[in-house]
Amino acid sequence: MDEPKILLSLEGIVKEFSSVRVLDRVSFNIREGEIMGLIGENGAGKSTLMKILSGIYQKTEGTIRMDGQLTNIPDYITAKRLGIGIVPQEFNLINYLTVFENIFLGNEIHKGLLLDKSKMREQAKAQLEILKMPLDVNKYISELSVAEKQMVEIAKAMILDTRVLIFDEPTTTLTPVEVRTLFSLMRKLKEKKVTMLFVSHKLQEVMNICDRVTVLRDGKLVSVDEVANLDANILAKKMVGRDFSQVFPPKKDRRAEEYVLEVENLSSGNMVKDVSFSLHRGEILGFAGLVGSGRTETMEAVMGLRKLESGEIRIKGKPVRIRNAKDAVSHGLGYISEDRQGKGIVMNYDIIKNISLISLKDKYMKGFLIDKKAETAASDHYIDEFNIVAASAKSELRFFSGGNQQKVYLARWMDTDPEILILDEPTRGIDINAKREIYEFIHRLSEARISCIIISSEMEEIIGMCNRAYVMREGKIASCLNEDQITEENIVFNATGIKKGVEKDG
């Protein structure tokens, strides 16, 4: 049997930012037509390596060879010309343009001085048919689901005869059905000899789709292994350098505590229909369900981010009126959005400004001036509390890993002194070690009798963390599961409608 062809070789890759080394002599190769996994904790160097390959960053030292030839990738345009494409975690699509216009964005076909829309439409349709993607090329991006937007990103990358396709956390916002569709497409691309780099924190997915897996830790190469020789536990240990026998901290039953939040018959738009639930003091309460089931919309209504059409909210037994986020904060509510970069942190602000953004007026103003000393002292406290890895408190968040960005976002809300903290997909897109740190922090909140609501699409997170769990389906509560009832089977059955009926609410 012939040896597999080496398509891409990286030799001694070094990358430094202001003399800080984030990649330290990384060397490995990628075979033609294979799916190579790339894993590591946040800050391990995965994103930096992807950006070097796609021409966004330039290496400090080392060599890259493609087809055995020494290759320089000085910019994104050169990477595309070499056949290196990337499907980003945060989509780079324009909502008011159509599917075909987005596919050809930056690579438009002209007829004289005008765009040849007919030809672009025709070629985009042909590309989608080749990829077996059932999309209308005339639809606007704003009309598409998350999974369909991802299809557009893949088609956009493939329109230029891509030979190496990088997937950056592609399954973060996908349902299990959509993940299966993506993996089916990846296998079809593999048959066409397309080489793929699959970056993910979901180790089981890496095991399912990849041929080999490269592990980075602290900017250094740990190993390159055949997936057939590994399991998820071995991969986790390679990533963090130690065993992870207990990811979730121990639970404590809080049902004897008084209610701090009671919601009755809440309705808002088409996504929240007559929803009722309760939350005990110090409880960790889960909200499970399929994407689009109304979980996020329910909490946005509670926080005053969506118009409340009917229903009552009681905090510590007293009815309250929450018209906006300011009202919510005044009643001791905090909310970590699932859209960390879109609705949460400010990417070009430093740690200090991000943390004090909500509490600035109440905590750090002296007349018309900001008390910089107090503001800096608070950020230093949270950097220690959350183990935030940063060169300085004045570092902008756009340079941070996803896990460290999430920690800063958590710190911002903790600075408002909440009694009830709602966390929507709190560990999305972060590594196993950062996840465990966040789980331990939520556990500490519970011990301090601060109540938490976790919305999560990861069933193991709901099972491992929550005292009770509400399952939503089509904008309504499908069930309330108590401790021993929170199983994968019960969640799936209630989320899909296979099983109906609400368990006794404890």
N, C-alpha and C positions, 0 to 999 in steps of 0.2 A: 504494500500500500504506500502511495506517495506521501511524503511529508507535507503537512498543510503549509500553504504559502503564507509567509509573514508579510502582512500589508503595511503595518505601522510599527516602528520601533522607537522607543524613548530610551535615551541613554544619559544617565547622570543629570537629570533635570533638576535645576535649582531655581527657586524664585524667592526674591527678597523684596520686602517693602520697608523702606527707611531703615535698612540694615537688619530688619527682623526677618529671619529665614522661615518661610512657611512651607516650602518644599525643599527637601534635603537629599539630593542625589538619587532621585527616583528613576529606576530603570525597569522596563518590562516591554513585552511586545504583544501585538494583537494580530490574530490570524485572519485571513480573508474569509468572510462569511460566517464568523463566529459571533456569539453574543457574550461579551465580556462584562461581568459585573464589576462595579467599583463601589466599595463600601468603606466606611470609617466613621468615627464620631464627628460631630460638628467641629470644625476647626482642624480636621485631619489633613486638609489640602485638596479634597475632591473638586470643589468648585474652582479653585485656582488652576488645577490641572486641566479641567474642561475648558476654561477660558484661554489657556495657552494653546490648546489644540484648535480652538475655534477662532484664534487670532485676536481675541479681546485683550489678553495680556501677552507680554513678551517674556520669554524665559530669561533669567539672569545668567545661567550657565547651562551647558548640556547640548545634546544634539537630538534632532528628530529626523528619522528616515522614513520615506514612503516609497514602497516598491524597491527598497534597497538604496534609494538615492537620497543624499543629504537634502533636507527640505527646510526652508525658512518660511515661517508663517507670521509676517509682520502686521497683518490686519485681517479683519473679518472677510473682506472681499477676496483676499488671497485664499483664505480657508475654503470659501465657497467654490472658488475656481479649482482648487485641489480636490473638491468633492467631499468636503467635511461639513456636515450640517448639524444643527442642534435643535432639539425640541425642548424649549425652556420650561421650567416649572411655572413661572409667571408668563402667561401668554403675551406675545408681542403682536397683537392683532388690533385692527381699527374697527370699532363697532359700526360706524356709519358707512363702511365699504362692504361690498359683496364678498362672497367666498372666492370667486375667481380673481377679484381685484387684490385681495389679501394674499392669495397664492403667488401672484406675480409682483407683490409689493417690493420695489427696489430692483426688479428685473423685468420691467414692463416691455412689451413688444410694441414697436411704433410702426406706423405707416405714414412716412413723411414726417410732418411735425405733430401728427395726431396719434393718439393711442389706438392700436388695433385691437379693440375690445372683442371683436368677433373671433379673432384668432386666439386670444387669451382665454376666452370662454370655452372654445373648442378644445384647446390643449389642457386646460384645467379639468374639464369633463373627462377627457381621455386618461389623465393621470389618476383621477379618482376611481375610474373604472378598473384600471390596472391594479390599484391598491384595494379594490373591492370595498370602497367607501360609499355608501348610499347617501350622497349629499347633493342638494340642488345648488349648482354653482351661482345662481342668481339670488340666493338668500343672503340677507344681511347678517353679519356676525352677531349683532345684538339679538337675533332670533334663535341662535343656536344654544344647545346644551353644552355643558363643560366637556363632555366626551366628544361632541361634534367639533368643538373648537380645537381640541387636540388633534383630531383628524386633519383639520385645515393646516395646523402647524407641521404635521408630518408631510402632507402633500406639498406644502411650501418648501420644505427642506428637500424633498425628493424631486422636485421639478427640474433641478439643476444636475441631474445624473449623480446624485450623492453616492459615494462609496463607503463613507464612514458616517453613521448617524448616532449622535449622542442624545440619550434620553435622560433628562434631569428630573428625578423624582416624578415620573409620569403618571403614577397611580394615586397620587396624594388625594385628589378630589373625585376619584372614580368609584362607582359602585362595583361590587363583585362581578356582576354581569359585564360591565364596561371593561373591567380588567381582563376578563376572558377574551373579549373582542380585541383589545389591544394586543394581547399575547398571540392571538391567532394571526393578526396582521404582522407582528414581528417575525413569526415563523415563516410567513410567506416571503417577507423581505430576505430572510436568511436563505431561502431556496434560490433567490435571485442573486446570491453572493454578496448581499449588502452586509457590511460589518457594523456591528452595533456595540455601543458602550452604554450599559444600563446602570444608572446611579440610583440607589434606593436605600432607605433605612429599613425596609421591610424584608427581613432576611429570608422568610419563607418564599417570597416572590423571587428573590435572587436564586434560591434553590430550584424553583420551578421553571424558570425561563433561561437561565444562563448556562453556558458551557464551561466557562472558567470564571474565577472571581479574584480580583485584585484587592488586597486589604491595605489601607493606609492608616498610620497612627502617628500623630504629632508631626506630620509632614514627611514621614519616612515610610518606605515600603516595608511591610511586614511579610507578605507572602503573595504568591500567585499560585492558585490551586485549581485542579479539576473539581468541579462541583460534585461529581460522582463520589469523590473521596471525603466529602464533608457532611456535616449536619449543621443545623441552625445554632446549636449550642457551641460547637467548635468555632463557628464564625463570630459569634458574640464575644467569645473569649479572646480571639485574635484582635478584634476591634479595640477592646478596652484593656487587654493585658491581664485580666483576672476573671474569675468565675462570676456568673450572675445567677445564683441559685434562687434568690428571692428578689424579684423586681418590684413587687408590690408590698408596701408596709402592712402590718396587721390591721384589721378593721376593728371598730368598736361600735356596738349597737347604741344608737342615739334616740331610739323611738320613745324612750321615757321622758326625753327632754320636751320642753314646751315648743309650740310652733312659732317660728319667726316670720314665716311667709305663708300666706294662704291665698290662692288664686281660684276664683269661682266663675265658671261660665264665660271665660275670656274669648272674645271673637275679634278678629282683625283681618279684613280682606278675605281672599279665597283660601289663605293658607292656615288660618287659625280659626277653628270652629268649636265653640263651646268647650274650651279646655279648662279643666279644674285639676289642681294639684296642691300639695302642701310640702313644707320643708321644716324639719325640726332644727333646733339650735345645735350647732356642731355637727350636723349630719352631712355626709357626702352623698348627694342624690344624683342618680344618672338619668339622662334622657337619651334613649336609643331609637333607632328607626332608620329607614332607607333615606337616601338623599332626596330632598323634596317633600319629606313627610310633615314638615312644619315645625321642627324643633327650634331652629334658629329664629324663625319668624315669631314663635311664641315668646322667646326670651327678649327679642327686640321690642315686642309689644309691652312686656313687663318693664323694660328699661325706658319706655317713652320714645323709642326710636321708630315705632310704627303707630299709626293712629288706632286708638282703642275704640272699637265700635260698641261693645257691650261687655259687661262683666265687672267683677269687683276684685280689688287687690287689698289685702290686709297685711300690715306689718306689725308684729307683736300684738295681734288682736284688734288693731285699730284700722279702719278703712282709710286709704290714702289715695290721692289723685296724682298720678305721674304723667305729666304732659310732655316732658322732654328729659334728656339725660341729666340735666342739672337737678331736676326734681328727684330723679332716681338716686343721684349721689348724695343729696341732702337727707335721704331716707336710709342711707347706709348700704346702698347697692353698688356693686362694681361689675364690669362686664369686659371680659377678654374676647374680642371678636375672632372668628375663624379666619378672617382676612387680615392677617397680621400686618402685611405691607400696605394694603389698600386702605384699611379703616383703623389701623392701630398705630404703629410707630411712625415717626417722621424720619425717613431715611437719611436726609442731609442734616439732621440735628444730632448733637452729641448726646452722651448718656445723661448728662445733667439736665439739659433742656427737655429731653424725652420724659424723664421721670417726673419733673415738676410741672408738666404741661397742664394737668387738670387741677392740681392743688396749689398752683402758683399764687393765685389771689388770696386764698385763705391762709396759706402758711408762710409765704416768702416775701410778701410785700411790706415795706416800711414806708408808708405814705405812697409816694409815686415811684419809689425806687425798689429794686429787687435786692433782698438780703443775700448776696452772692455767697457769703460765708456759710450761712445756714443751708442754702441750696446745695452747695458742694459737699457739706458734711453729710447731708441726707443721701446724696448719690454714693458717697464713699461707704456709708452703712449698707446700702442695698447691693453694692458691688461685692462686699464681703458676705452678706446674707445669702445671696443667690449664686455665689461663686461665678460671677461674670468675668470672663476672660477678655481683657482689653489692655492695650498699651497705656491708655490714659482715659480718665473720665471725660475728656474732651474729644475722644475719638468719635467720628460720625458712624452711625449705625449701618450705613451702606457697606462698610468694610467688615461687618460682623457675620459670623455664621448664623444659621437659622435658630439654633438653640440659644445662643447668647442674645439675639434679638428678642426672642420670646421671654427670656428672663428679665430683660429691661422693661418689656411691656407689662409683665407681672408686677415688677417693682413700681411702675407708675400707678397702678391701681391700688397697690398696698399703701402707697403714700396718701391715699384718700381715707384711710382707716375704715375700710368696709366691714360690715357685720355679715353681709351676704355677698359672696363672690361667684359670679356665673362665668364658667370657662367653656368656650365653644371650640372644640377640637384643640385642646391645649398642647398636645404633643405632635401635631401634624408637621411632617417634614423635619423632625429632629431625631437625633440618634438615641440609641438605647441607654447610654449613660445620662444624657440630658433628660431623657424621659424619667429615669429613676429619680433624679434630683427633683424634678417637678412633682412626681408622685409623693416623695418624702415631704416636700414643702406643703402640699395640699393636706397631707396627714397631720402636719404640725398645726395648720390652721384649724383643723377639726379638733385637735387636742386643746387648742386655745378657745374652743367653742365658737369659732367663726364657721358659718354654714356655707357649703359649696354645692353648686350645681354643675355637673360635668355633662356636656353634650359631646358625644363621641360616636364615630362610625366604626371604631375598633372595639369589637365585642369583648376582647380580653381585658380592655381598659375598664369597661363598665363592670364586668364580672369581678375583676381584681380589686377595684377601688370603692365600689358603691355599696351603701347600706341598703338602699332601695333603688329601683329603676322603673321609670315610666317608659313605655314603648309607644311611639306615635305612628299613626298611619293615616295618610290623606288628611292631615290637618286636625286630627282628633286623637285623644288618648285611647289606645287600644287595650292597654293593661297597666297595672301597677304590680311589679314583682318585688316580693320581699327577699331577704338575704339568700335563703336556700333555693328560691325559685329563679334567681338570676343565672340562667344557663344559656348557652348558645342556642340550644333548641328552642327554648321558650321565647327568646328575643326574635329569632328568625320567624317562627310560627306566627307570632303576634304582629310583627312588622309587615309580613306579607299577606296576612289575613287567613292563613291556613287554620290558625286557632283563634277563637274569639272569646271575649269575656274578660272582665276586669277582676283581678285578684283583690282580696281584702287590703285596703290601704292602711298600713300600720303607722 
